[in-house]
Amino acid sequence: MQYQVKQTDELTEHEIEYILQLWDIPAWNAMKSTYFRKFFKDSEFHFLLNPDDSILAIIRINFDFVLEISGERIALAEAVGLISNYRKKGNGSRLVQYFKDNVAQRNIETIGFCHENLRPFYEKCNIEILYDKAKAIQEKVGQEWVNSEDNDILIFNISQEKKEKLSRLSSQNNAYLITKE
């Protein structure tokens, strides 16, 4: 097995089609490669590959991720879109370890999110989890701020200071996802 990292513009047409197939998000299923590259321009893709270069698992880093906590803007990388094409084969957990080592080695401050039902997977991968803290992250939907749908914040690589700020999140101390206008 091989670990590989690619920038969005390095992805082949076939890889883009396969990524979209694996993610299976209805709104994205018909996305063309030109739009994919534009839509995910601030991303990096991490793969676990078979010897024949077929994709076994994928995770994406979103570099366009900013939280505002107590008036301070904190730019982080967000790990999203982890999926394995075969369940219960260890490919996802193997990729998570390569990924964690990669962002630590490159000193990329990276967090992710998960729902409560995925906690056992990340616990098995030895990923530090800030339990029930993601709900305190507010996202703007239309004109309203709403709670994140995720439960937990995953710590892949982050400074102690930023981890402490995230660990103090609560319904009285929200973070706000800042998006580009």
N, C-alpha and C positions, 0 to 999 in steps of 0.2 A: 504494500500500500504506500501511496505517496501523498504528501501534504503539499498543497500549492496555493499561492495567493495571486489573484489577478485584479488589476484595475478594471473598471467598467469598460473602457475602450479596448481592452485586450481580450474580451470575451468573444468567442465565435458565435455565429448565428445559431448553430446547433446547441451550444451551451446555454444561450439565452432561452431558447425554446424549452430545453430540458429543465432549467431553473423554474420557469413559469409553470411548467407541468407539475413539478414537485411541489411548489408552493400552493398551487390550485386555488388561487384567489379569483373568484368569478370576474371581478372588475378588471383584472389584469390578464386573463386568459388569452385575449385576442391582441395583446400589446405587441406591436412591431418592434424589431430590434433597434431602429433609429430612435423611437420614443423611449424605449427601455434605457438606452444609453444616456439620454437626456434626463429622464426621470430619476435615475440612480447615479447621476454624475458625481455626487459627493459620497460615493460608496466604494467599498473594496470587498471582494468575494474570496472566501477561504473554502477550499475544497479538500476532501479526502477522496482519492482516486484509486481505482483498481489498476493493476499493472497495464491494462489496455487503455488507460486514461479515461475510463467511464466514471462518472460521478457516483460516489457512494453516499456522500453527505455534504451539506453546504451550510455555511453561516455567512451573514453579511455584516459589515461594519458600516453604520451610518455616521459620517463625520459631521453632518449638519444637525447637531443635537445640542440645544442650550436650555438649561434650567435656570430659572430665577428663584433664589431662596433668600428670603429676608432682604430683598432689594439688590442682591448681588447676582450677577450673571455668571454661570459656570458652564463652560464648554466642555463636553465630554464626547467620547465616541460611544455609540449605542450598538450593541450586538443584537441582531434581529434575524429572523428567518431561518433559524436552525431547523433542518429537516434531513432525515436519512431516507434513502430509497428502500431500505429493508429494515424493518423494526426488529428489535431484540437481537441484533447481530454484533453490537458493540461499536458500530461505525460512528454513531452520534457522539458517544462518550469519548471515543478516540479523537475525533475532530475537536471536541471541546478542550481536551488537554493540549493538543497542538496549538489551538487558537489562544488559549490562556498563556502558554509559554511564549508565543509570538508577540502578543501585545505587551507582555511584561518585558521581553527582551528589547522591544522597540520603544518602551516607555509610553505607550498609548493608554491614557486613562480611559478605561472602558467599563461600562456597566451594561446590564441587560435587564430584562423583566420576565416574570413568569406568573402563570396562574398557580393556585394552590395545588392542583393535581399534578403539577410537574416538579414539585419540590423534591420528591424521592430521587428523580433522575439527577438533578443538580447536586443534591446531597451526596449521591454515589460518585459523582464526578469531583467531589471535594471543592465545589464552588461555594464561596461564602455567600450567605443569603441574609439580607435584611428583611426579615419576615414582616409582612403586612404593612410595609412602608410605601409601596407603589400607589396605593389608594390615595395617598396624600399629594400625589402629583396631579395637578389640574391641567386639562387641555381645553383649548378654546374650540367650541363647536358652535358655529354661527356667532351669536353675540354672547353666548353663555360659557362660563367655565364649568367643566364637569370633571368628576373624578376619573382617573385612569381605570381601565377595566382589569388591569393586572393586579395581583396581590403583592408580589415580592420584587425586590431589587436584587439583582445578581451582581456580585463584585468580581470582575475578571482581573482588573488592575486599576488601582486608584490610590491617591495619596490618603494618608491617615486623616488629614484635615477635611478633605471632601467626604470621606466615608463618615466621619463624625457628623457633618452637616446633614447627610442623607439619613443617618440613623436617628436624628432628632425630628424628622418629619412626623407630623401628626395632623389630625383634623384642625388643630389650632395653629399649626406651623406648616402650611402648604408650600409646595414648590409649583412653579408655573412653567409649562413647556412654551418656550418662545419660538415662534415660527417666522420665517421670512415673509414679508408682505408681498 
